């Protein structure tokens, strides 16, 4: 029953979802870089804290082949990029 499935999704599942899926640069880059969705929030927080673009953090995490459970490695990446940007200025 399609209508029952839609009602369940809206009434039961949706309240548990912290974020709705969006098609923004960071989400697209996350898929392009091949990193898990769990990296997105960490990259956005590090972006705000260290002034480094979240999509750059996601790309570098993908280049390094990080997998789920290694989201904390976003911080060293942010610090490296921040230092590179400061040196280039």
HTML snippet that shows the backbone in 3Dmol.js (N, CA, C, O; Angstrom):
<script src="https://3Dmol.org/build/3Dmol-min.js"></script>
<div id="view" style="width:600px;height:400px;position:relative"></div>
<script>
const pdb = `
ATOM      1  N   UNK A   1       0.852  -1.186   0.000  1.00  0.00           N
ATOM      2  CA  UNK A   1       0.000   0.000   0.000  1.00  0.00           C
ATOM      3  C   UNK A   1       0.894   1.244   0.000  1.00  0.00           C
ATOM      4  O   UNK A   1       1.521   1.568   1.009  1.00  0.00           O
ATOM      5  N   UNK A   2       0.943   1.914  -1.106  1.00  0.00           N
ATOM      6  CA  UNK A   2       1.817   3.076  -1.278  1.00  0.00           C
ATOM      7  C   UNK A   2       1.459   4.196  -0.308  1.00  0.00           C
ATOM      8  O   UNK A   2       2.351   4.800   0.287  1.00  0.00           O
ATOM      9  N   UNK A   3       0.195   4.478  -0.140  1.00  0.00           N
ATOM     10  CA  UNK A   3      -0.221   5.576   0.746  1.00  0.00           C
ATOM     11  C   UNK A   3       0.157   5.292   2.199  1.00  0.00           C
ATOM     12  O   UNK A   3       0.529   6.209   2.931  1.00  0.00           O
ATOM     13  N   UNK A   4       0.067   4.049   2.616  1.00  0.00           N
ATOM     14  CA  UNK A   4       0.467   3.690   3.983  1.00  0.00           C
ATOM     15  C   UNK A   4       1.976   3.850   4.155  1.00  0.00           C
ATOM     16  O   UNK A   4       2.439   4.309   5.199  1.00  0.00           O
ATOM     17  N   UNK A   5       2.736   3.475   3.137  1.00  0.00           N
ATOM     18  CA  UNK A   5       4.191   3.632   3.198  1.00  0.00           C
ATOM     19  C   UNK A   5       4.573   5.108   3.273  1.00  0.00           C
ATOM     20  O   UNK A   5       5.465   5.479   4.036  1.00  0.00           O
ATOM     21  N   UNK A   6       3.909   5.945   2.493  1.00  0.00           N
ATOM     22  CA  UNK A   6       4.182   7.384   2.532  1.00  0.00           C
ATOM     23  C   UNK A   6       3.810   7.976   3.884  1.00  0.00           C
ATOM     24  O   UNK A   6       4.537   8.815   4.416  1.00  0.00           O
ATOM     25  N   UNK A   7       2.687   7.545   4.441  1.00  0.00           N
ATOM     26  CA  UNK A   7       2.271   8.032   5.762  1.00  0.00           C
ATOM     27  C   UNK A   7       3.276   7.620   6.824  1.00  0.00           C
ATOM     28  O   UNK A   7       3.614   8.415   7.701  1.00  0.00           O
ATOM     29  N   UNK A   8       3.752   6.391   6.752  1.00  0.00           N
ATOM     30  CA  UNK A   8       4.753   5.916   7.710  1.00  0.00           C
ATOM     31  C   UNK A   8       6.031   6.732   7.596  1.00  0.00           C
ATOM     32  O   UNK A   8       6.613   7.129   8.605  1.00  0.00           O
ATOM     33  N   UNK A   9       6.460   6.977   6.380  1.00  0.00           N
ATOM     34  CA  UNK A   9       7.676   7.769   6.179  1.00  0.00           C
ATOM     35  C   UNK A   9       7.534   9.153   6.789  1.00  0.00           C
ATOM     36  O   UNK A   9       8.457   9.646   7.436  1.00  0.00           O
ATOM     37  N   UNK A  10       6.398   9.774   6.589  1.00  0.00           N
ATOM     38  CA  UNK A  10       6.189  11.135   7.077  1.00  0.00           C
ATOM     39  C   UNK A  10       5.957  11.190   8.583  1.00  0.00           C
ATOM     40  O   UNK A  10       6.469  12.085   9.255  1.00  0.00           O
ATOM     41  N   UNK A  11       5.205  10.260   9.108  1.00  0.00           N
ATOM     42  CA  UNK A  11       4.796  10.326  10.508  1.00  0.00           C
ATOM     43  C   UNK A  11       5.760   9.628  11.460  1.00  0.00           C
ATOM     44  O   UNK A  11       5.870  10.022  12.621  1.00  0.00           O
ATOM     45  N   UNK A  12       6.457   8.604  10.991  1.00  0.00           N
ATOM     46  CA  UNK A  12       7.324   7.826  11.875  1.00  0.00           C
ATOM     47  C   UNK A  12       8.802   8.120  11.620  1.00  0.00           C
ATOM     48  O   UNK A  12       9.552   8.407  12.553  1.00  0.00           O
ATOM     49  N   UNK A  13       9.213   8.048  10.372  1.00  0.00           N
ATOM     50  CA  UNK A  13      10.633   8.179  10.048  1.00  0.00           C
ATOM     51  C   UNK A  13      11.103   9.626  10.094  1.00  0.00           C
ATOM     52  O   UNK A  13      12.141   9.914  10.690  1.00  0.00           O
ATOM     53  N   UNK A  14      10.372  10.529   9.484  1.00  0.00           N
ATOM     54  CA  UNK A  14      10.804  11.922   9.363  1.00  0.00           C
ATOM     55  C   UNK A  14      11.155  12.583  10.697  1.00  0.00           C
ATOM     56  O   UNK A  14      12.141  13.319  10.744  1.00  0.00           O
ATOM     57  N   UNK A  15      10.410  12.364  11.781  1.00  0.00           N
ATOM     58  CA  UNK A  15      10.789  12.996  13.051  1.00  0.00           C
ATOM     59  C   UNK A  15      12.178  12.586  13.562  1.00  0.00           C
ATOM     60  O   UNK A  15      12.789  13.318  14.340  1.00  0.00           O
ATOM     61  N   UNK A  16      12.675  11.431  13.132  1.00  0.00           N
ATOM     62  CA  UNK A  16      13.996  10.966  13.564  1.00  0.00           C
ATOM     63  C   UNK A  16      15.129  11.515  12.695  1.00  0.00           C
ATOM     64  O   UNK A  16      16.299  11.422  13.066  1.00  0.00           O
ATOM     65  N   UNK A  17      14.791  12.070  11.567  1.00  0.00           N
ATOM     66  CA  UNK A  17      15.812  12.593  10.657  1.00  0.00           C
ATOM     67  C   UNK A  17      16.259  13.968  11.136  1.00  0.00           C
ATOM     68  O   UNK A  17      15.454  14.895  11.223  1.00  0.00           O
ATOM     69  N   UNK A  18      17.542  14.096  11.444  1.00  0.00           N
ATOM     70  CA  UNK A  18      18.067  15.373  11.908  1.00  0.00           C
ATOM     71  C   UNK A  18      18.203  16.376  10.773  1.00  0.00           C
ATOM     72  O   UNK A  18      18.063  17.580  10.986  1.00  0.00           O
ATOM     73  N   UNK A  19      18.472  15.891   9.577  1.00  0.00           N
ATOM     74  CA  UNK A  19      18.642  16.758   8.410  1.00  0.00           C
ATOM     75  C   UNK A  19      17.911  16.156   7.231  1.00  0.00           C
ATOM     76  O   UNK A  19      17.880  14.938   7.054  1.00  0.00           O
ATOM     77  N   UNK A  20      17.332  17.012   6.439  1.00  0.00           N
ATOM     78  CA  UNK A  20      16.725  16.567   5.194  1.00  0.00           C
ATOM     79  C   UNK A  20      17.816  16.547   4.120  1.00  0.00           C
ATOM     80  O   UNK A  20      18.673  17.431   4.103  1.00  0.00           O
ATOM     81  N   UNK A  21      17.798  15.568   3.238  1.00  0.00           N
ATOM     82  CA  UNK A  21      18.781  15.545   2.160  1.00  0.00           C
ATOM     83  C   UNK A  21      18.664  16.807   1.297  1.00  0.00           C
ATOM     84  O   UNK A  21      17.559  17.233   0.960  1.00  0.00           O
ATOM     85  N   UNK A  22      19.793  17.390   0.947  1.00  0.00           N
ATOM     86  CA  UNK A  22      19.810  18.568   0.087  1.00  0.00           C
ATOM     87  C   UNK A  22      20.829  18.364  -1.027  1.00  0.00           C
ATOM     88  O   UNK A  22      21.771  17.582  -0.896  1.00  0.00           O
ATOM     89  N   UNK A  23      20.624  19.071  -2.104  1.00  0.00           N
ATOM     90  CA  UNK A  23      21.562  19.030  -3.223  1.00  0.00           C
ATOM     91  C   UNK A  23      22.344  20.334  -3.232  1.00  0.00           C
ATOM     92  O   UNK A  23      22.040  21.248  -3.998  1.00  0.00           O
ATOM     93  N   UNK A  24      23.345  20.410  -2.380  1.00  0.00           N
ATOM     94  CA  UNK A  24      24.206  21.583  -2.371  1.00  0.00           C
ATOM     95  C   UNK A  24      25.627  21.147  -2.726  1.00  0.00           C
ATOM     96  O   UNK A  24      25.889  19.961  -2.926  1.00  0.00           O
ATOM     97  N   UNK A  25      26.527  22.103  -2.801  1.00  0.00           N
ATOM     98  CA  UNK A  25      27.895  21.797  -3.217  1.00  0.00           C
ATOM     99  C   UNK A  25      28.528  20.739  -2.327  1.00  0.00           C
ATOM    100  O   UNK A  25      29.135  19.790  -2.822  1.00  0.00           O
ATOM    101  N   UNK A  26      28.389  20.898  -1.015  1.00  0.00           N
ATOM    102  CA  UNK A  26      29.029  19.953  -0.105  1.00  0.00           C
ATOM    103  C   UNK A  26      28.484  18.538  -0.275  1.00  0.00           C
ATOM    104  O   UNK A  26      29.242  17.570  -0.219  1.00  0.00           O
ATOM    105  N   UNK A  27      27.189  18.414  -0.480  1.00  0.00           N
ATOM    106  CA  UNK A  27      26.588  17.089  -0.663  1.00  0.00           C
ATOM    107  C   UNK A  27      27.072  16.435  -1.953  1.00  0.00           C
ATOM    108  O   UNK A  27      27.372  15.242  -1.975  1.00  0.00           O
ATOM    109  N   UNK A  28      27.145  17.209  -3.013  1.00  0.00           N
ATOM    110  CA  UNK A  28      27.613  16.673  -4.289  1.00  0.00           C
ATOM    111  C   UNK A  28      29.086  16.296  -4.199  1.00  0.00           C
ATOM    112  O   UNK A  28      29.484  15.234  -4.678  1.00  0.00           O
ATOM    113  N   UNK A  29      29.898  17.156  -3.589  1.00  0.00           N
ATOM    114  CA  UNK A  29      31.329  16.875  -3.447  1.00  0.00           C
ATOM    115  C   UNK A  29      31.546  15.647  -2.572  1.00  0.00           C
ATOM    116  O   UNK A  29      32.461  14.861  -2.822  1.00  0.00           O
ATOM    117  N   UNK A  30      30.719  15.477  -1.554  1.00  0.00           N
ATOM    118  CA  UNK A  30      30.823  14.311  -0.686  1.00  0.00           C
ATOM    119  C   UNK A  30      30.712  13.030  -1.523  1.00  0.00           C
ATOM    120  O   UNK A  30      31.511  12.108  -1.358  1.00  0.00           O
ATOM    121  N   UNK A  31      29.728  12.976  -2.412  1.00  0.00           N
ATOM    122  CA  UNK A  31      29.583  11.818  -3.284  1.00  0.00           C
ATOM    123  C   UNK A  31      30.731  11.699  -4.269  1.00  0.00           C
ATOM    124  O   UNK A  31      31.240  10.603  -4.503  1.00  0.00           O
ATOM    125  N   UNK A  32      31.138  12.814  -4.845  1.00  0.00           N
ATOM    126  CA  UNK A  32      32.251  12.831  -5.797  1.00  0.00           C
ATOM    127  C   UNK A  32      33.537  12.332  -5.152  1.00  0.00           C
ATOM    128  O   UNK A  32      34.297  11.585  -5.767  1.00  0.00           O
ATOM    129  N   UNK A  33      33.779  12.751  -3.904  1.00  0.00           N
ATOM    130  CA  UNK A  33      34.997  12.374  -3.189  1.00  0.00           C
ATOM    131  C   UNK A  33      34.938  10.939  -2.678  1.00  0.00           C
ATOM    132  O   UNK A  33      35.968  10.352  -2.346  1.00  0.00           O
ATOM    133  N   UNK A  34      33.736  10.377  -2.616  1.00  0.00           N
ATOM    134  CA  UNK A  34      33.601   8.993  -2.171  1.00  0.00           C
ATOM    135  C   UNK A  34      33.688   8.815  -0.669  1.00  0.00           C
ATOM    136  O   UNK A  34      34.094   7.755  -0.192  1.00  0.00           O
ATOM    137  N   UNK A  35      33.308   9.845   0.088  1.00  0.00           N
ATOM    138  CA  UNK A  35      33.317   9.719   1.545  1.00  0.00           C
ATOM    139  C   UNK A  35      31.892   9.514   2.044  1.00  0.00           C
ATOM    140  O   UNK A  35      30.926   9.914   1.394  1.00  0.00           O
ATOM    141  N   UNK A  36      31.783   8.892   3.190  1.00  0.00           N
ATOM    142  CA  UNK A  36      30.473   8.614   3.780  1.00  0.00           C
ATOM    143  C   UNK A  36      29.788   9.900   4.203  1.00  0.00           C
ATOM    144  O   UNK A  36      30.439  10.912   4.461  1.00  0.00           O
ATOM    145  N   UNK A  37      28.472   9.847   4.271  1.00  0.00           N
ATOM    146  CA  UNK A  37      27.688  11.021   4.664  1.00  0.00           C
ATOM    147  C   UNK A  37      28.014  11.481   6.076  1.00  0.00           C
ATOM    148  O   UNK A  37      27.767  12.636   6.423  1.00  0.00           O
ATOM    149  N   UNK A  38      28.563  10.595   6.891  1.00  0.00           N
ATOM    150  CA  UNK A  38      28.936  10.979   8.255  1.00  0.00           C
ATOM    151  C   UNK A  38      30.042  12.034   8.262  1.00  0.00           C
ATOM    152  O   UNK A  38      30.236  12.705   9.276  1.00  0.00           O
ATOM    153  N   UNK A  39      30.764  12.194   7.164  1.00  0.00           N
ATOM    154  CA  UNK A  39      31.817  13.200   7.079  1.00  0.00           C
ATOM    155  C   UNK A  39      31.262  14.611   6.906  1.00  0.00           C
ATOM    156  O   UNK A  39      31.934  15.587   7.240  1.00  0.00           O
ATOM    157  N   UNK A  40      30.053  14.723   6.391  1.00  0.00           N
ATOM    158  CA  UNK A  40      29.514  16.032   6.028  1.00  0.00           C
ATOM    159  C   UNK A  40      29.396  16.974   7.221  1.00  0.00           C
ATOM    160  O   UNK A  40      29.879  18.104   7.157  1.00  0.00           O
ATOM    161  N   UNK A  41      28.776  16.540   8.288  1.00  0.00           N
ATOM    162  CA  UNK A  41      28.604  17.395   9.460  1.00  0.00           C
ATOM    163  C   UNK A  41      29.954  17.768  10.065  1.00  0.00           C
ATOM    164  O   UNK A  41      30.153  18.908  10.484  1.00  0.00           O
ATOM    165  N   UNK A  42      30.875  16.817  10.113  1.00  0.00           N
ATOM    166  CA  UNK A  42      32.215  17.099  10.641  1.00  0.00           C
ATOM    167  C   UNK A  42      32.928  18.143   9.780  1.00  0.00           C
ATOM    168  O   UNK A  42      33.590  19.039  10.304  1.00  0.00           O
ATOM    169  N   UNK A  43      32.791  18.027   8.471  1.00  0.00           N
ATOM    170  CA  UNK A  43      33.425  18.989   7.567  1.00  0.00           C
ATOM    171  C   UNK A  43      32.804  20.372   7.720  1.00  0.00           C
ATOM    172  O   UNK A  43      33.515  21.377   7.701  1.00  0.00           O
ATOM    173  N   UNK A  44      31.489  20.431   7.871  1.00  0.00           N
ATOM    174  CA  UNK A  44      30.830  21.731   8.035  1.00  0.00           C
ATOM    175  C   UNK A  44      31.232  22.392   9.350  1.00  0.00           C
ATOM    176  O   UNK A  44      31.444  23.604   9.398  1.00  0.00           O
ATOM    177  N   UNK A  45      31.335  21.612  10.400  1.00  0.00           N
ATOM    178  CA  UNK A  45      31.760  22.174  11.692  1.00  0.00           C
ATOM    179  C   UNK A  45      33.211  22.650  11.639  1.00  0.00           C
ATOM    180  O   UNK A  45      33.533  23.730  12.136  1.00  0.00           O
ATOM    181  N   UNK A  46      34.079  21.849  11.041  1.00  0.00           N
ATOM    182  CA  UNK A  46      35.483  22.245  10.919  1.00  0.00           C
ATOM    183  C   UNK A  46      35.617  23.469  10.022  1.00  0.00           C
ATOM    184  O   UNK A  46      36.481  24.314  10.256  1.00  0.00           O
ATOM    185  N   UNK A  47      34.780  23.574   9.010  1.00  0.00           N
ATOM    186  CA  UNK A  47      34.792  24.730   8.127  1.00  0.00           C
ATOM    187  C   UNK A  47      34.516  26.006   8.907  1.00  0.00           C
ATOM    188  O   UNK A  47      35.208  27.011   8.743  1.00  0.00           O
ATOM    189  N   UNK A  48      33.506  25.953   9.750  1.00  0.00           N
ATOM    190  CA  UNK A  48      33.168  27.121  10.570  1.00  0.00           C
ATOM    191  C   UNK A  48      34.278  27.445  11.564  1.00  0.00           C
ATOM    192  O   UNK A  48      34.602  28.611  11.787  1.00  0.00           O
ATOM    193  N   UNK A  49      34.847  26.420  12.151  1.00  0.00           N
ATOM    194  CA  UNK A  49      35.848  26.624  13.208  1.00  0.00           C
ATOM    195  C   UNK A  49      37.196  27.107  12.664  1.00  0.00           C
ATOM    196  O   UNK A  49      37.843  27.965  13.265  1.00  0.00           O
ATOM    197  N   UNK A  50      37.613  26.549  11.527  1.00  0.00           N
ATOM    198  CA  UNK A  50      38.956  26.833  11.022  1.00  0.00           C
ATOM    199  C   UNK A  50      38.977  27.713   9.772  1.00  0.00           C
ATOM    200  O   UNK A  50      40.050  28.050   9.273  1.00  0.00           O
ATOM    201  N   UNK A  51      37.807  28.085   9.265  1.00  0.00           N
ATOM    202  CA  UNK A  51      37.760  28.969   8.109  1.00  0.00           C
ATOM    203  C   UNK A  51      38.219  28.331   6.814  1.00  0.00           C
ATOM    204  O   UNK A  51      38.759  29.009   5.940  1.00  0.00           O
ATOM    205  N   UNK A  52      38.010  27.040   6.687  1.00  0.00           N
ATOM    206  CA  UNK A  52      38.384  26.295   5.485  1.00  0.00           C
ATOM    207  C   UNK A  52      37.098  25.779   4.848  1.00  0.00           C
ATOM    208  O   UNK A  52      36.205  25.308   5.552  1.00  0.00           O
ATOM    209  N   UNK A  53      36.996  25.863   3.548  1.00  0.00           N
ATOM    210  CA  UNK A  53      35.783  25.421   2.857  1.00  0.00           C
ATOM    211  C   UNK A  53      35.517  23.938   3.111  1.00  0.00           C
ATOM    212  O   UNK A  53      36.417  23.106   2.997  1.00  0.00           O
ATOM    213  N   UNK A  54      34.279  23.624   3.454  1.00  0.00           N
ATOM    214  CA  UNK A  54      33.906  22.238   3.760  1.00  0.00           C
ATOM    215  C   UNK A  54      34.151  21.318   2.568  1.00  0.00           C
ATOM    216  O   UNK A  54      34.573  20.175   2.743  1.00  0.00           O
ATOM    217  N   UNK A  55      33.889  21.809   1.357  1.00  0.00           N
ATOM    218  CA  UNK A  55      34.089  20.933   0.197  1.00  0.00           C
ATOM    219  C   UNK A  55      35.561  20.576   0.002  1.00  0.00           C
ATOM    220  O   UNK A  55      35.874  19.489  -0.483  1.00  0.00           O
ATOM    221  N   UNK A  56      36.465  21.483   0.377  1.00  0.00           N
ATOM    222  CA  UNK A  56      37.893  21.163   0.297  1.00  0.00           C
ATOM    223  C   UNK A  56      38.254  20.058   1.284  1.00  0.00           C
ATOM    224  O   UNK A  56      39.052  19.173   0.975  1.00  0.00           O
ATOM    225  N   UNK A  57      37.664  20.116   2.464  1.00  0.00           N
ATOM    226  CA  UNK A  57      37.913  19.092   3.478  1.00  0.00           C
ATOM    227  C   UNK A  57      37.410  17.730   3.001  1.00  0.00           C
ATOM    228  O   UNK A  57      38.083  16.714   3.179  1.00  0.00           O
ATOM    229  N   UNK A  58      36.230  17.716   2.400  1.00  0.00           N
ATOM    230  CA  UNK A  58      35.663  16.464   1.901  1.00  0.00           C
ATOM    231  C   UNK A  58      36.501  15.887   0.763  1.00  0.00           C
ATOM    232  O   UNK A  58      36.739  14.680   0.711  1.00  0.00           O
ATOM    233  N   UNK A  59      36.945  16.744  -0.141  1.00  0.00           N
ATOM    234  CA  UNK A  59      37.790  16.279  -1.246  1.00  0.00           C
ATOM    235  C   UNK A  59      39.080  15.656  -0.733  1.00  0.00           C
ATOM    236  O   UNK A  59      39.497  14.600  -1.208  1.00  0.00           O
ATOM    237  N   UNK A  60      39.704  16.304   0.228  1.00  0.00           N
ATOM    238  CA  UNK A  60      40.968  15.784   0.755  1.00  0.00           C
ATOM    239  C   UNK A  60      40.755  14.491   1.527  1.00  0.00           C
ATOM    240  O   UNK A  60      41.582  13.583   1.446  1.00  0.00           O
ATOM    241  N   UNK A  61      39.668  14.392   2.269  1.00  0.00           N
ATOM    242  CA  UNK A  61      39.365  13.137   2.972  1.00  0.00           C
ATOM    243  C   UNK A  61      39.192  12.002   1.963  1.00  0.00           C
ATOM    244  O   UNK A  61      39.631  10.877   2.205  1.00  0.00           O
ATOM    245  N   UNK A  62      38.556  12.300   0.840  1.00  0.00           N
ATOM    246  CA  UNK A  62      38.406  11.304  -0.213  1.00  0.00           C
ATOM    247  C   UNK A  62      39.733  10.932  -0.844  1.00  0.00           C
ATOM    248  O   UNK A  62      39.994   9.757  -1.099  1.00  0.00           O
ATOM    249  N   UNK A  63      40.582  11.933  -1.101  1.00  0.00           N
ATOM    250  CA  UNK A  63      41.904  11.666  -1.687  1.00  0.00           C
ATOM    251  C   UNK A  63      42.720  10.743  -0.789  1.00  0.00           C
ATOM    252  O   UNK A  63      43.471   9.891  -1.264  1.00  0.00           O
ATOM    253  N   UNK A  64      42.557  10.931   0.515  1.00  0.00           N
ATOM    254  CA  UNK A  64      43.316  10.126   1.480  1.00  0.00           C
ATOM    255  C   UNK A  64      42.680   8.765   1.740  1.00  0.00           C
ATOM    256  O   UNK A  64      43.252   7.931   2.442  1.00  0.00           O
ATOM    257  N   UNK A  65      41.514   8.546   1.183  1.00  0.00           N
ATOM    258  CA  UNK A  65      40.863   7.249   1.316  1.00  0.00           C
ATOM    259  C   UNK A  65      40.258   6.976   2.677  1.00  0.00           C
ATOM    260  O   UNK A  65      40.141   5.820   3.085  1.00  0.00           O
ATOM    261  N   UNK A  66      39.872   8.031   3.387  1.00  0.00           N
ATOM    262  CA  UNK A  66      39.287   7.840   4.712  1.00  0.00           C
ATOM    263  C   UNK A  66      37.929   7.164   4.604  1.00  0.00           C
ATOM    264  O   UNK A  66      37.185   7.375   3.646  1.00  0.00           O
ATOM    265  N   UNK A  67      37.626   6.355   5.596  1.00  0.00           N
ATOM    266  CA  UNK A  67      36.362   5.618   5.632  1.00  0.00           C
ATOM    267  C   UNK A  67      35.627   5.944   6.924  1.00  0.00           C
ATOM    268  O   UNK A  67      36.164   6.615   7.805  1.00  0.00           O
ATOM    269  N   UNK A  68      34.389   5.459   7.027  1.00  0.00           N
ATOM    270  CA  UNK A  68      33.595   5.689   8.223  1.00  0.00           C
ATOM    271  C   UNK A  68      34.370   5.330   9.479  1.00  0.00           C
ATOM    272  O   UNK A  68      35.034   4.296   9.540  1.00  0.00           O
ATOM    273  N   UNK A  69      34.278   6.191  10.473  1.00  0.00           N
ATOM    274  CA  UNK A  69      35.032   6.012  11.707  1.00  0.00           C
ATOM    275  C   UNK A  69      36.268   6.891  11.756  1.00  0.00           C
ATOM    276  O   UNK A  69      36.884   7.043  12.811  1.00  0.00           O
ATOM    277  N   UNK A  70      36.635   7.473  10.619  1.00  0.00           N
ATOM    278  CA  UNK A  70      37.807   8.346  10.561  1.00  0.00           C
ATOM    279  C   UNK A  70      37.416   9.814  10.394  1.00  0.00           C
ATOM    280  O   UNK A  70      38.224  10.625   9.941  1.00  0.00           O
ATOM    281  N   UNK A  71      36.189  10.154  10.758  1.00  0.00           N
ATOM    282  CA  UNK A  71      35.712  11.526  10.604  1.00  0.00           C
ATOM    283  C   UNK A  71      36.540  12.517  11.405  1.00  0.00           C
ATOM    284  O   UNK A  71      36.643  13.685  11.029  1.00  0.00           O
ATOM    285  N   UNK A  72      37.131  12.065  12.504  1.00  0.00           N
ATOM    286  CA  UNK A  72      37.951  12.968  13.317  1.00  0.00           C
ATOM    287  C   UNK A  72      39.194  13.438  12.571  1.00  0.00           C
ATOM    288  O   UNK A  72      39.822  14.411  12.990  1.00  0.00           O
ATOM    289  N   UNK A  73      39.563  12.781  11.489  1.00  0.00           N
ATOM    290  CA  UNK A  73      40.729  13.181  10.699  1.00  0.00           C
ATOM    291  C   UNK A  73      40.460  14.435   9.874  1.00  0.00           C
ATOM    292  O   UNK A  73      41.369  14.969   9.238  1.00  0.00           O
ATOM    293  N   UNK A  74      39.221  14.903   9.882  1.00  0.00           N
ATOM    294  CA  UNK A  74      38.880  16.160   9.208  1.00  0.00           C
ATOM    295  C   UNK A  74      39.631  17.323   9.866  1.00  0.00           C
ATOM    296  O   UNK A  74      40.041  18.258   9.179  1.00  0.00           O
ATOM    297  N   UNK A  75      39.814  17.272  11.177  1.00  0.00           N
ATOM    298  CA  UNK A  75      40.462  18.382  11.890  1.00  0.00           C
ATOM    299  C   UNK A  75      41.909  18.566  11.441  1.00  0.00           C
ATOM    300  O   UNK A  75      42.287  19.691  11.114  1.00  0.00           O
ATOM    301  N   UNK A  76      42.743  17.516  11.408  1.00  0.00           N
ATOM    302  CA  UNK A  76      44.103  17.726  10.897  1.00  0.00           C
ATOM    303  C   UNK A  76      44.135  18.237   9.455  1.00  0.00           C
ATOM    304  O   UNK A  76      45.001  19.033   9.093  1.00  0.00           O
ATOM    305  N   UNK A  77      43.191  17.777   8.639  1.00  0.00           N
ATOM    306  CA  UNK A  77      43.113  18.280   7.263  1.00  0.00           C
ATOM    307  C   UNK A  77      42.826  19.774   7.283  1.00  0.00           C
ATOM    308  O   UNK A  77      43.457  20.542   6.557  1.00  0.00           O
ATOM    309  N   UNK A  78      41.872  20.187   8.116  1.00  0.00           N
ATOM    310  CA  UNK A  78      41.518  21.611   8.213  1.00  0.00           C
ATOM    311  C   UNK A  78      42.715  22.435   8.662  1.00  0.00           C
ATOM    312  O   UNK A  78      42.961  23.519   8.134  1.00  0.00           O
ATOM    313  N   UNK A  79      43.452  21.928   9.628  1.00  0.00           N
ATOM    314  CA  UNK A  79      44.627  22.659  10.116  1.00  0.00           C
ATOM    315  C   UNK A  79      45.706  22.764   9.040  1.00  0.00           C
ATOM    316  O   UNK A  79      46.356  23.801   8.915  1.00  0.00           O
ATOM    317  N   UNK A  80      45.901  21.696   8.261  1.00  0.00           N
ATOM    318  CA  UNK A  80      46.884  21.730   7.170  1.00  0.00           C
ATOM    319  C   UNK A  80      46.493  22.762   6.114  1.00  0.00           C
ATOM    320  O   UNK A  80      47.320  23.567   5.685  1.00  0.00           O
ATOM    321  N   UNK A  81      45.236  22.730   5.702  1.00  0.00           N
ATOM    322  CA  UNK A  81      44.778  23.674   4.673  1.00  0.00           C
ATOM    323  C   UNK A  81      44.829  25.100   5.204  1.00  0.00           C
ATOM    324  O   UNK A  81      45.212  26.020   4.482  1.00  0.00           O
ATOM    325  N   UNK A  82      44.449  25.285   6.452  1.00  0.00           N
ATOM    326  CA  UNK A  82      44.504  26.614   7.075  1.00  0.00           C
ATOM    327  C   UNK A  82      45.940  27.137   7.066  1.00  0.00           C
ATOM    328  O   UNK A  82      46.168  28.307   6.757  1.00  0.00           O
ATOM    329  N   UNK A  83      46.907  26.283   7.402  1.00  0.00           N
ATOM    330  CA  UNK A  83      48.317  26.685   7.405  1.00  0.00           C
ATOM    331  C   UNK A  83      48.795  27.012   5.991  1.00  0.00           C
ATOM    332  O   UNK A  83      49.543  27.969   5.794  1.00  0.00           O
ATOM    333  N   UNK A  84      48.366  26.218   5.006  1.00  0.00           N
ATOM    334  CA  UNK A  84      48.728  26.489   3.612  1.00  0.00           C
ATOM    335  C   UNK A  84      48.183  27.834   3.158  1.00  0.00           C
ATOM    336  O   UNK A  84      48.875  28.602   2.488  1.00  0.00           O
ATOM    337  N   UNK A  85      46.935  28.114   3.529  1.00  0.00           N
ATOM    338  CA  UNK A  85      46.320  29.381   3.146  1.00  0.00           C
ATOM    339  C   UNK A  85      47.016  30.554   3.830  1.00  0.00           C
ATOM    340  O   UNK A  85      47.182  31.612   3.223  1.00  0.00           O
ATOM    341  N   UNK A  86      47.422  30.378   5.078  1.00  0.00           N
ATOM    342  CA  UNK A  86      48.122  31.444   5.802  1.00  0.00           C
ATOM    343  C   UNK A  86      49.499  31.687   5.190  1.00  0.00           C
ATOM    344  O   UNK A  86      49.958  32.827   5.118  1.00  0.00           O
ATOM    345  N   UNK A  87      50.155  30.616   4.751  1.00  0.00           N
ATOM    346  CA  UNK A  87      51.465  30.745   4.127  1.00  0.00           C
ATOM    347  C   UNK A  87      51.403  31.390   2.761  1.00  0.00           C
ATOM    348  O   UNK A  87      52.343  32.063   2.338  1.00  0.00           O
ATOM    349  N   UNK A  88      50.299  31.185   2.073  1.00  0.00           N
ATOM    350  CA  UNK A  88      50.127  31.759   0.740  1.00  0.00           C
ATOM    351  C   UNK A  88      49.723  33.225   0.791  1.00  0.00           C
ATOM    352  O   UNK A  88      49.836  33.947  -0.200  1.00  0.00           O
ATOM    353  N   UNK A  89      49.254  33.656   1.952  1.00  0.00           N
ATOM    354  CA  UNK A  89      48.775  35.044   2.073  1.00  0.00           C
ATOM    355  C   UNK A  89      49.885  36.035   2.250  1.00  0.00           C
ATOM    356  O   UNK A  89      49.630  37.233   2.364  1.00  0.00           O
TER     357      UNK A  89
END
`;
const viewer = $3Dmol.createViewer("view");
viewer.addModel(pdb, "pdb");
viewer.setStyle({}, {cartoon: {color: "spectrum"}});
viewer.zoomTo();
viewer.render();
</script>
